[in-house]
């Protein structure tokens, strides 16, 4: 992970805040009014004290007037603080909303190689946990940092108006607390960053274990997983304890400095009352100001340590937002229409890892409506070829053409819209069965959805479910069998009827009897459509117009079933190994 400087992170945060300058200005105005009135109250209290100093020297009329002024100031202060908090909340959660939208938008345009090289749990942790932590720190910064700074400036002005010499003592000693806070903040940033990274690692591990819980139980891997979780949890505990410890010593340290200041003000103020004619009421006001002057230093030091956590989390989410997106589409990118289904691969070279070659100098021409089967051993490049056709990955060199147009010149959306893809791995979203079937065609009618389900022989089991097509299923199908989930995915394609098809082990999870029926439905569906069929069971591809035999990223044999058997080469050996007498 690349290092992100704190000042760079702060600049990015302000770029997001800039859009809400109106609320920022209002927040500052309300903070200034609130602080000014809060600081005005001690003067009123000091005057009230002076009204009762000495025997038979109580001015009740003056005291009542001052009391009413104090109540008015307190009420206005409360209203301003309430309005200030509304503005701060608005800024914070709008900024968080914008960051989350940018992060999610970036995830949608990230190249698949990024998603393949990062765990899902880590990405989820960045978008959810890190942004939440950032929001907490940002909100505290707005609510306490602004008022703290204004309070310090305001108290200085009021103290100078009462007694400049004692004010000088306060100003000289108090900044010691800032030096303490700065030292602690400098050390806590890296600790909070480590805490955030370890938390993401823990989230990723939990996500990985939950999504593969059946395998964990099947192989009795619970103990090993528990040991690994304990190890990560222990590292998170250590990182959290260090960060919390350093951040927690800030407040006591600054409080000690502030108490020294308060004691010094009390002593010098008492001497001033005796020798310089300073009134008791003024001393009371000054002590109030001294306390209010030092209090923000405690709050600011606490805010600074909390902001370190916020900055660490913000740096991680900005790292995601600033990742290189997929290759942008050209401005004049073509929207694919009226597709015939002619596909050509010219001198295609591709590899996932630069120094590990996979597909080299691949040339292929497929006529519209041809059924092309792709076979070969595991790792030969079958799925990679599908990824290139769908433009999930871009070729390193060479070109892929659809209807004589380079797919790099075609919008990704229109290209993928004209492909219907059924993978071995099923994917269903949380929602009703109807919504899952109509995923690629949301405006489909009830009759169209039912016809698609009947075509793949899914209608029967759907009608047996509690609410039929309105039955709600959880992510990834919940309690549905693997075969039922696969049928729903196939029904989704049957509904869309795209001009080109990709079937990657589409019937691998379905029983033989149902598979025969679906093969018939597929045969009807593939009529007049360019189709790519990836299969390990060679019995399912005997009717293909062209069979591509791949090995180590290269097409080593090409032809129909009968032609390849007569060659008595790699395909014949592969076929005979499955159907040996």
N, C-alpha and C positions, 0 to 999 in steps of 0.2 A: 504493500500500500504506500502510495507516495505521501510524503510529509506535507502537511498543510500548516502554514504559519498562522499564529493567532491573530495578528493584525489584518491579514488577508481575510480571515473568517469574519472579523468584525466589520470590515468594509462590505462584505457580501450581505451581512445581516442588515446594515444600514440601507443597502440597495433595496431590500424588501420593505423596510420601514418607510422609505421615501414616499411610497404610494399613499401613505396614510398621514401625511404631514398635517392635515387639518386637525385630526385627533391628537397628534403630537403637540401642536401649538395649544390646543384647548387644555390638554393635560398639564402643560407647563403653566398656563394662566391660572387654572384652578389650584395647582400646587402653590404658586406664588401667593394667591389670595389666602389660601388655607394657612400657609406658614406665617404670612404677615399678621393675620388675626391671632394666630396662636402666640406669636411673639408680642403682640400688643397687650394680651391678657395680663402677663406679669407686671407691666407698667401700671395697669388699672389696680391690680392687687397691691402693688407697692403704695400707690396713692391711698388706697383704702386703709392700709396699715398705718400710714402717716396720720390718718384721720382719727385714730384711736390711741396714739402715743401720748402718754402723760396723763396725770390725774385731771378729771373733769374737762377732758379735751376731746370729746366724742362728737363728731359732726354727722348726725344721723341722716340729714338731707343729702349730704354729699355721698355718704356710704350707699344709700338707696339708689342714687343716680349711677354710681359706679357699678353697683350690683346688676342693674338693668343693662348697662353697657357690656358687662362681662357675659351675661346670658345671650345677648344679641350676637356677640362675637363668636361664642361657642356654637350657636345654632347655624350661623353662616359658614363657619369652619366645617361643621359636620356635613352640610349640603355640598360644599365644594369638594370635600374628600370623597363623598359618594359619587359625584360627577367625574372626579379625576379617576376613580377606580373603574367607572364605566368606560371611559376613554382608553385607559390602559388595557382593560380586558379586550376591548375592540381591536386595538393595535396588535396585541399578542396573538389572539386566536385567528385574526385575519392573516397575519404573517405565517402562522403555523399552517393554516389552510392553504396558503399559496405555496409554501415549501412542499407540503404533502402532494399537492396537485402536480408541481414540477417534478417531484421524485417519481410519482406514478406515471406521468407522461414520459419521463425518461426511460422507465422500465419498459414501456411499450415500444420504444424505438431503439432499445439497446440491441446490439447484435447477439445472436444466440450463443456465440462463443463466450460472451460475458456471463450469461445465465448458466451455461454449462460449466464454467470454471469457478462459480461462486455458489455456496450452499443457499438454498431457499430461506433457511432460518436466519442467516446473516442479513440477507436483503430485507426480510420482514422486520428484523430487529432495528435496522436503520430507519425504515419508514415509520414504524410504530413507536418503539421504546425510546430511540434516540430523539425523535421529534417531541415526544412527551416530556422528556427530561429537559430539552431545550426550552420548551414552553414554560415550564416551572421556573427556570432560571431567568428567562426574559421577563416574565410577569413580576418577579421579585425585583428585578432591576428597575423596571418602570415605577413600581409602587414605592420603593424605598430609596433608590438612588437619586431620583429627581428631587423628592422632598428633602432628602438628607443634604444635598448640595445647597438648595435654596435656604434651608434652615441655618446652615453654617454661615452663609453670607448675611442672612438677616440678623442673626444673633450678634455677629461682629459689629454691624451698624448700630444696633441698639446698645450694645455694651460700650462702644466708643462714645456714644452720646451721654452715657452715665458717668463712666470713669475710665479714661484712656490708659492710665498707668497700669491698672489691674488687668485691663484687656490685653495689654502687651504681654503680661505674664502668661495669660491663658493661651495666646496665639503661639508663643515660643515653645511651650511644653507639649501642647496637644498633638502637633504633627508627628510626635514619636510613635503614636498609635498607627499612623499611616505607614511608617517604615516597617513596623511589625507586620501589618496586613499585607504589604507588598511582598515581603520575604516569604510569607506563608503561601500567598496566591501563586507566586512563581513556582513553588514546589508542588502545589496541589494540581496544577493543570495536567501535567504528565500522568499523575496518579489517577485522576478522573478519566483521562483518555484510556489508560490501561484498563480501568474498571469497565468502561463502555465496550471496549473490544472483547474483553473476557465475557461480558454479558451476552454479546452477540454470538460468541462461540458456543455458549451454553444453550442459547435459543436454537441455534442451528443443530446442535446435537439432539436436543429434545424433539425437534421437528423430524429429524432423520429417523430417530428411534420409533416415534409414533407412526410414521408413514410406512415403516417396515416391521411393525410389531409382530405380525404373523411369522415372519422369518426369524425374528429374534427368539420367539417361543419355540419354533420348530427346531432350531439348532441349539436350544438351551443356552443362549448367550446372555441371559439376564445378569449373571454374576459379573461378567466382563463389562457389560454396559454400566452396571452400578458402580464398578471400580472407576471407569472412565469419567462418569458423571461426578463421582465424589472428588476425583482429582481436579476437574474443571471448577467444581463448586468451591473447593479449597482455595484455588487460585483467585476466584472471584471474591471469596471471603477476605483473603489477604489484601487484595487490591482495594476493596471497599473499606477495610479497617484503616489502611494507611491513609487513604484519601479523607476519610471521616475524621481520623485523629488530627491530621494537620489542619483541616478546616475548622475543627472544634477548638483548637488552642488559640485561634485568632481572637475570639470574643473575650475570654478571660484576660488575655494579654492587654488588649486595648482598654478593657474596663479598669485594670490596675492603673494604667497611665491616666485615665480620666478621673479616677478617684483621687489621685495625687493632685491633679489640677483643681478639683473641687475643694480639697482640703486647703490648698494654697490660696484659693480665692476667699474662702471663709476667713482664714487668718489675716490676710492683707486687708480684706474688707472691714473686719472688726477694728483693725488699727486705723483705717481711714475714717470710720464713724467717730472714733475717739479724737483723732487729731486734725481732720480736715473738714469737719462739718457735714460729712456725708450722712444722709438720713437713714434710719432703720428701714424704711420702706424701699429706698433705693438699693440698700444692701440685699434685701429680700428679692427684689427684682433681678439684681445682678447674679445672685446665687441661682435663681431660676434660669437665667440665661446661660450661666456657666454649665449648668446641668444639661440644658437643651443644646448647647454648643457641642458638648462632648458626646451626647447620645447618638447623633448621626454618624460619628466616627465608628461607633460599635456596629451600627446598622450597615454602614457602607462596607466595613471590613467583612461582615457576614455575607453581604451581597457579592462582594468580590470573589469569595471562595465558592459561592453558589454559581457565580457566572463562569468559573473555570470549568465546572461540570457542563454547563450549558454550551460553552465554546467547544469543548471536547466532542460533545454530541453533534453540534452544528457542523464541525469539521468533517465528521464521518458522513453526514447526510449530504453535505456539499460535494464530498468526494464522489458520491453516487451520481448526483445531479450533473457533475462536470465530466462524467465518463464519456468517452468518444461514442457518439451514436452510430447506428448503422450507416452505411454509405448513403448520403442524401440522393434523392431522385433528381434528375436534371429538370430544369425549369420547364422545358418543352416535352416532358415525359408523356408518352402516349397512353391513353385509356383503351385497353384491349376490348374490342367489340367484334361480334360476328365471327367467333373463332372457328376455324376449320379443324385445327388439331394437328397441323404439320409441325414436327419438332426436329431440330437439327442441332447436334453438338459438334463443334469444330475445334480441333486441337485443344481440348479442355485439359487443364492441369489444375490439380487442387490437393492441398494437404492441410490438416488441422494444425500440425506442428511444422514450422518451416524446414527443419532439417530431417524430417521423417516423411518421405514421399509416399503418396497414396495413389491418386489417379494421375496418370501421365499420358498426354497426347491422345485423349479419347475422342474418337470420331464416330458419329452415329447419325443416321437419317431415318425418321419414322414418318410414314405416310398417314394422312388423316384417317381415323377410324381403325388403325391397326391395334391389335392386342399384343403387347410386348411383355414377356415374362422375364424376370431377372432372377437368376439362380447362382449359387456359388457358396463356398464355405464361409463360416462366420468371419467377419472382418475383411471381406474381400472388397467392400465398397458399395454394396447394394443400397443400404440406407443413405449413405453419403450421396449417391446419385440422385435419390429422391430429394434430399436436402437442397441440392443444387438446382433441380428442376423447379422446386417451389421458391427458390431464392431465399431460403433460410440462411444459407451461406453463399457468398459470391465466389466465383471461380478465381483462381490466382492468375490464370491467363487463358486465352481462348475465348470462345463465346457459345452461348446457348440461344437458339432462335426459336420463336413460336410464330408460325405463319410468316416466316422470313423477317421477323423483327427481333433484334437483340433484346433479351429480357431486361437488360440494364437500362434500356430506353423506354421500358413499360412501367407504369405505376405498379408497385407491389400489390396494392389492394385489388386492382383489376386482374392482375395475373393470378393471384391466389383464389379470387372469386370464381375463376373458370376451371379450377381444379376441385375435384371431390376426393377427399383423402380419408381413408379408414386405416388406422394403425393397429398394431398388435396391442399396444397399450391403450386402454380405453380412457376417455375423459368425459365425465358428466359433471354438470354444475349443480349447486343447491337450487332446487326449484321443482316444478311439477314435471311429470313425464312429457306432457304436451310441450312445455317450454324447451325441454332438452331436444326433442325431435325437431322442433321448429327453430333451433338455434341459428341455422344458416338462412332461414327464410321466415322471419318473424311474422310476416303478413299472411302466412299460409292459412287456408280455411280448414275447418274441422274435417271435412271430407278428404282433403289432400293428406292431412296428417294420418288419418286412419288407413287410407290406401297405401301410404308408404310403409306403415307398420305391418299391414297385411302382406305386402310384397316380400318382406323379410321374415314373415312368420312370427312376428312379435305381438300381433294383435291379441292372440289367445291369452298369453300370460299377463298382458296389461289389463285385460278385462277382468281377470281373476283377482286383481289387486283391489284393496279396500275402496279407493275412489277412482278406479280406472285410470283414464288419462290425466285426471286431476290429482293423482297420488303424488304427494311431496316426497322427494328423495334427497338425501344429504349429498354433500360433495363426494364425488367418486362412486355414487350409486348406492352407498349404505349397505343394506342387507341383500341387494340384488346379487345373483350369481354372476360369475365372470362372463358366462355365455349370454345371459340376459343383458348385461351392460354392453356387450359387443353388438347384440342385435339392435339396441337403441342407437348406437353409433352408426350402424349401417343404414338404419331407417332415416337418419339425418341426411345421408347422402342421397338416398332414394327420393327424398322430398325435393332436394335442390336440382337434381338432374343436370349436373354441369357437363360441359362438352369434353372434359378430360378427367380421367380417373386415376387415382393412385391407391392400390390395395396392398398394403404392407402386412402380410400375414393376417388378413382381415378375418379369416374364419378359424384362427388357431385355437380359440377358446370355446368352440361350439361343437356339440356332439355330431357324430358322423351323419345321422339321419337328417338333422336340421341343416347340416352343411351341404348335403346334396340338394336340398330344396333352395338354399340360398345361392348355391352355384348356378342353379337354373335362373334365379332372379337376377344374378349378376350377368349371366350370359345375355339376358334380355336387355339389361341396363347398358351393357357395353356395346350393343349393336350401334354402329355408326359413331362411336366415341373412341378417341385415342385413349388407350388404357395401359397402365403399368402395373404389373402384378409381381410382387415379391413373395416368393413361397419357398418353404423347405420341403413341403410335401409335393413331389413332382407330379402326382396324379391329378392335381388341381390345375395344371398348366398345359396339359397335353394338347388342348385346343387352341393354344396361343398362335397367332400368325408368325411371331418371331420370338425366339428364346435367346436371351443374351446370357452367356456363361461367363461369369466374372471370377478373376483370381488376382489378388494383390493389386486391385484397382485397375485392372486391364481386362478388356473383353477378349477372351482367348478362343471362344467359339460362338458362332452365330448362325441361326437357321431355325426351321420348325422342328417339331418333335421327331418326325420320321427321318429327316435329313441328318440330324445330330446323332440318332441311334446308328445310322448306317456308317457314320464317320468312326464309330467305335472309339471315341476319345474320352475326354474328361466327363462330359455330360452322360455318355453311355455308361461309364463306370458308376457315376453318381446314381443314375436311374436304376441300374441293375442291383446296386447295393440295397436299394429300398424294396425292390421287387424280386429278389433272388429266390429261385425255387429251392 
